[in-house]
Structure formats: C-alpha cells, structure tokens
Amino acid sequence: MQESLNEGYDKAELTLRRRISRRLADMDDIDDAGLYELIDRELSECSGLYHIPIQLRLRLRGSLFNSFRRLDILQELLDDQDVTEIMINGPDDIFVERRGRIERLEGSFRSREKLEDIIQQIVSRINRTVNTASPIVDAMLRDDGSRVHIVLPPIALNGPVVTIRKFPEHIGMERMIKGGTITREAAEFLGLLVRGGYNIFISGGTASGKSTFLNALCEYIPRGERIITIEDSAELQIRNIPNIVRLETRNKNSEGEGEIDMSMLIKAALRMRPSRIIVGEVRGAEAADMLTAQNTGHDGSLSTGHANSTEDMIGRFESMVLMGMDIPMDSIRSRIASAIDIFVHLQRLPDGSRRVVEISEMEGYMEGRIRLNRLYGYNNEKGKLEKKGRLKRTGKLEIRGLKAPGI
C-alpha cells in the first residue's frame, strides 16, 4: 500500500512540475503568493488523476514550491532544526547529521543538472563563482547564514559534492551551560577573562563546535567597544555590540584577479581603530599577522583553529606563522607565548555531544618550550569539566579592576 502511495506521489509530482513549468514560461514575474495559487490550482485539476491523501498533498504542495522558488529537496532539510549538517555526494547520495548521528536519506535529486542548478543558485546570491575552471568554493546561504562548501567535477568523482554546515539560530552561553558543553563556573571564568581583555584562542577538531563557542564567548564583550570580525565565510552572529564591522574574504575572479585574503583583512582592520579583532578561523599565513596585531596592543582578540589538542594547536600555529614570515623558531614561539593568553579546547565525544575539555593559561616560553598552566580539564569518568589550577597572569584583570575567583 505504502509503495503504491509513493509511486502515485512521484508520478503526480513529475506531472505537476511539468505543467507548472509550462505555465510559468508564459508568465511575467510571479510572487510567492501567486506561485502558491498556481500550484493549488494545478493540484485541484489533477486530483482526479492521482489518489493522494491530504497529508501527502500538503507535502507535495511544499515540495513543488521549493523546487521552483527555493532549494528543492534541500529546503526541507534546511528547515529541519534537528539537522545540523547536510552532505551531498552527487545527485543520488544524500547524508545528514541529525542529533549527532549521520544517516542516509532515501530521497535524491531528479538529475545531476538539477543539483548543478541549485549550486549556481547558491553561489550567485553572494557573488561567488564555481565552475570547471574554478571547481572549489566556500559560500554562505543568504537566508540563514549556513556555511556551504562545494566541489565540482572533474575534482569530485561522485559528481557535484556539497557540504552544508547549518547555523540556524544563535546558541548562547546559557544554552551551552544547560546542554553540558561547559560548566557554569568555567563559563563565568572565561567571561571574566573576555571582559579583562585576554587574548583567547579556541581549538578543536572538525564539527567540535569552535565557531559556535566563539560566538557565545562574544556575549561577554563590553557593549561600548568597537569590534572587527574577519572570516572566510561570515558565520558569527554577534548581537550585543552596536559598533561592529564585519569583513569577509573574496576569492579570485575568472581572470585570476581580485582576491582579498585573511592577511589583507587583518592589516586593514588595524587601521579601523578596533577595540578587538575577531578572526573566525586561522588556517595559514594570516597567523603571523594576527600575532603581530595581538602583540601591538590589540588585547581581547579571539580566534579559532583546527587541532586535536592544545599542544597540537601550538605546533600548527608555529607552522602557520612560518608560512607568513621567515624568522627563527625561537622567535616564533616567543611571539606566540606573548600574544595568546588562554587556550580553550573543544572535543566532539563519541555520543555526538560537544564539550570543552581543556582551558589552559599561557605561562610563557622558557628553556626552548612553550609552557602551559592547565586551569580546567575534562574528567572522563565523571563526564564533567573540573578545575585543575589557578590563573597566574592576572595583570590584565588588575588593570581593569577585575579579580578572578580564588585569587
């Protein structure tokens, strides 16, 4: 019975899509309300041909609208609050992450051409370009800010590959505390450090929640400050700061010109009288420019980076700085130790939950190595973040008249 219903649904959808396409070809611009009226009229006229229950008729109505005005099969997934990531491996293979678990969908795109049309629809809205000559692009969905990564053939052998990281709503620190990402004590401690102007670097693996946590930390920035954000694809949703400038990188055009990279934006930000500079994610040579900014009086800067541990992040930082400047390793490590005050490391646990597993203070560069003072660590047996040490470098707090608990 269910198989028969599905077959009838598929036939009705194909027939109606063709009929509506022909009608739209003869019309001038039509708004959303007009399109819904046209869909309802066609549904009524075809009701005698296909016996579809009312629930499926409503689903069909939404599916037809999405295929003409929005992002087709993707739209239902984007509207689903439980879906946090969408992975498209060609037109026939769609996977999603739902509540921390990856599952395969039964649906697929009608054709490779339809998937390619949707890709062009996504990138054209934000003035990006992706084609066989430039087959890789990072983009952003204009409606909700979700991050999109696209790879086209011949690089992608499966067909067009699209990965969408959803950012459907702002997740504040209070929600993170209630969800177990961090304890209230540790969150309040980090909030104090943010207000005190400490340079904080957030590290973690893929999908560990780095950007979301960075966004939540920004809640603690004093309202009267001027903030410059720098990102590859704009994701941050900082709502409590009225004086904010948001900068986004730009790829090369089809002639290979016009690229604006992270390093250029960091240098530009220094001339904008920032109170703080927030770099969405450090990936390469821009690490050298960021350290220079932090070592020249721009306290309170925040950023993220991809790493499997705090120690791994320091090693990656050294490599990234070397990409931007040719100086001895001792000098690089000394700059890192002077620039960054606090490391926060997040990890995605086997059950899909995201947790802060370490908060460490930079002690300094001594005897050829960078030394850390571990302030908080994750207890696997108890499943919670525990206090391990006390903050030693309290100068920035004292200058602002603040005091850390226990000091």
N, C-alpha and C positions, 0 to 999 in steps of 0.2 A: 504493500500500500504506500509506504513512505517513498519507495523507489519510483512509483508511478507519479506521486505528487512532485517529486524533484524533477522528473522528466518533463512534466507539464509546465513546471515553473521555468525551466530552462528554455523550452520552446516559446513560451509566452514572452520571456524577456528578449529573446532574439527577434521575434516578430515585432514587438513593440518598439524596440530600439531602431529597427529599420524604418518603421512607419514614422516615428518621431523625427528621425534624421531627415527624411524626405520633406516633412512639414517645415522643419527649421531652415532647410535650404531655400525655401520660398519666402521666408520672413526676414524682416529687418531685425534690429536688436530687440531681444526679448528679456524682460527682467525675471527674477526668480519666481515671483508670483505667477507671471504669465506662463513660465515653463511648467510649473505645477498644474496649472489649469489644463494645459495641453496634455500632460501625462494622464491626468484624471479622465479627460475626455476619451483618450485612446484606450485606457483601461476599461472604461464603460462599454465602448464599442466592441472590445474583444472579449467581454465577459462571457458571451455565449459560446465562444470557441474553446476556452480553456476553463476547466473547473478547478479553481484555486481558492482555498479557504481564506477568510478575511485576514488572518494574521500574515499569511504569505503575500496577500495583495498589498498590505502596508509595507512589507519588506521590499516588494517589487517596486513600489512607488518610490521609496527612498533610494533603491539601487539605480533606478533609471535617472533620477535627478543627479545623483553623484556622478554617473557616467558622462553626463553632458556638462555639468556645471562645476563639479568639484574633482576629486581624485579617484573616481571609480571605486574599485574594490578596496583601495587603501583607506578611503574615508571612514568606513565602518570601524577599521582598526584604530585610526587616529582618534575617533570619538569614544573608543572604549578606554575608560580610565584605568582598567586593570592591566592593559598592555603598555609596557614600558619600552619595548624595543621591537622593531619590525625588520626582518631580514629577508630580502628578495633575491633568490639565486636564479635569475632568469624568470620567464613568464609562468612556468609551471610549478616552481618550488617556492613556497612562502612559509616562513617560520616566524613565530613571535615569542617574546618573553612575556609571560603572564604570571604575576605574583612570584617572580624569581625563578620560574621554570620555563624552559624552552619547549615549545610544542609546534608541530607541523599543522598547517591549515589544509583543509580539503579543497578550498577554492583556488582559483588561478586566474590569470589574465586571459582575455579572449584570444590574444595574439601577442607576439613579440612587438608588433607595430604599436599596439595599444599601450604597452608598457613604455615604449620609447616616447610616445606622445606625452604620457604623464611626466616622464623625466624632463622633457623640454618645457612642459608647463611649469614645473617646479623651478627650474633654473632661470627661466625667462622673467619670472616675477621679481627676482632680486638682481637682475642684470648680470648673471653669470652665464658662461658658455661651456658646453660639453659636447664633444663630437669625436670622430675617429682620430683627428689630429691632436686633440687635447682630451683624452678619454677619462681623466680622473678629475673630480671636482668635489669640494665641500660646499654645501649650501645650507639654507635655512628655510623652513616653512614659514611663510609670511603670517599665517593665521595664528599659530601658537608658539612659534619660536623653536620647534623641534629641529634637531641637527640632522642633516642628511649628507651621506657620503655616497657618491656614485662612481662606478667603474664600468666603462663600456667595452665591448669587443673592439679590437682583437685582443686587448689585455685580458678581459674576462672571458673565459672559455665557455661558461654556462649560458652566456647571453648577458643582457644588462643586469648588473648587480647593484642593488640599492639597500643601504642600511640606514634606518631612521632611529635615532635616539630621541625619545619623546621628553618634552618638558612641559607637560600640560598645565601645571599650576605651581605657584610658589610654595616651597616647603620651608617653613621657618624653623628656627632652632627649637622652639617649644614642641613642635611636632616631632622633631628628631629625638628629643629627650623622651617623649612619650613612646616613641617607637623603638627605643633601646639603642639608637645609634651612638649616643653619648650619655653619660650621667649628668645630672643637673649640676653637681659640684664642678665637674670638668668644664662644662659649657660656661658656667659663670666665671670660672678662672680664665678661660680663653677670651670671654667678653671683656674682662678687665684688661687683659693684655692688648686687645684691639683698641680699646679706649686709651690705653697708655702709649700707643704708637709703636708697638713691637712689630718688626717685620716677620710675617708668618708665612711659611711655605707648607702647602698641603700636598702629600704624595699618596699614591695608591695605584693599584692595578686597573685593568680595563673594567669599566662598569662598577667601580667600587664606591662611586658617589662623590668624587672630588669636587666637581663643579657645583653640585647641589649643596655640599657643605660650605664651599667658599661663599656661595650666595647667602647662606644662612648666617655665616660669620659677619657679613657686611651689615647685618642688622645693628651691630654694636658700634658702628662708626658714628661719631657725633654728627648731628644733623647740620651743624654750621660749617662743615668742611667742604672743600672742592675736590671732587673725585674724577679721575680719568680712568676709564676702563679700556683695555686693549685686548681684542680677541680675534681669532681666525674666523669664527662664525659667532655672531652675537648670541649669547645664551643667558648671561646674567640678568636677573630681574631685581635690580636694586631700587626699592621703592621709597626708602626713608630719607634719601638725600636729594634735595631740590637742585643743588649746584653740581650737576653731573654731566660729563662729556663722554660719549660712547664712540670709540673708534674701532673700525673693522678692517682687516687686511683685504687686499684686492689682488686677484690673480692676473697674470699676463693676458693681454687680448690676443686675437687671432694672429696679429703681426708680431707677437712676442714682446710687446711693449706695455707699459703702464702698470707694472707690478708695484704694489705697496706692501712691504713685508713688516713683520713684527718689529724688527730693529728700527726701521724708519719711523714707525709709530711711537715707539718708546722715546726716541730722540725728539720727535715733535711734541710729545706730551710734556717733556721737561720745560718747554717754552710756553706752556699754558698755565703756569702758576698753580700746579697741583698741590693739594694737601697730601694726597696719597695717590699712588698709581697701582691699579689692579690689573694684572696680566692673567688672562683666562687660563692659558696653559703654555708653559715654556717647553719648546721642543728642540731648539737648535741654537744657532749663533746669537740669537737675541738674549740668551742668558748673560752674556758679557755686558750688554747694555743695561740689563736690569740690575746687575750687581753694581754697576757704576752709578746708577740712579740711587740705589739704596745706600751706597757709601758716600753720597754727596748731599745728605740731609733730607731725603725724602722718606722719613720714618712712617711706619704704619702701612707699608706696602704689603700686598697679598698676592699670592700666585699659587698655581698647581703644577704638578709634573707627574709623569708616569714612571712608577718604580714599584718593586716588590717589597721594599723595606726602606727605612730611613737611611741606613748605610748605603743601600743600592742607589738611593736618590742622590746622595752626596757624590758617589762615583760618577753617576750620569751627569751631574752638574759640572764636574771637572771636565768631562769630555765635551760638553756643550760649550763651555767657556773657551776651550781650546779651538773650537770651530770659529770663534769670533775674534780671538786675539792670540798672538804668538808670544807668550810670556812663560817663564819658568813655572813648574808645577807648585813650588813653594809659594810663589806669589798668588797663584790662583786659589790655593787652599786658604791662604791668609785673607783674601778678598771675600771668599765665601763665609769664613768664620766671622768677619767684621760686618757683613751685610745681613745675614739671616739670624734672627734671634730664636725663633721657635719652629720646630718641625712637627707637623701633625700627620700621622699615617693612618689611612683607612684601608680596610680589607673587606672583601666580599666572602662571607663564610659559606661552607658547603650547603647550608639550607637556603641560600639566596639572600640572606639578610646582610646589610652593610653596617659595619661597626668601626668606630675609632679604636684602634688597637695600640696606639702609642702617641704620647705627647712628650717631646724631648726639648730641652733647652741647649742652645749652643754655648758650650763653655769656652771654646777658643781653639786656636791652632798652636799646639805645643809639641815639641820633640818630634816633629815630622808627621804629626797626625792630627786630624780634627777630633776633638773630644766633645762628647755629648753628656748631658745630665738628664737622666730619664726621670720625668715628673709623673707620668701615668703610664701604666701598662695593662694589657688585657689578660685577665685570668681565665684561661680556657675551661678549667674545672667549674668555676663559679659562673662563667658566662657573663662577666662584667668587667668594666674598666676600673682599676684600682689605683690609688695614689701610691707613688713609689719614692718620690723625693720632693725637695723644696727648691723653689726658684732662687737662684744665686745672683743673677744680674738684675738688680732691682732699680737701677739708676733711672730708667725712663719713667717708671711708676712714681718715683720720688719727685722728679721734676714736675710732674703733673699733679702732685698732691694725692696720689693713689697709693694703696697698700694692699699687697696680696695677703690672703688668709694664711695665718700660721707664721707670718714673718714679723 
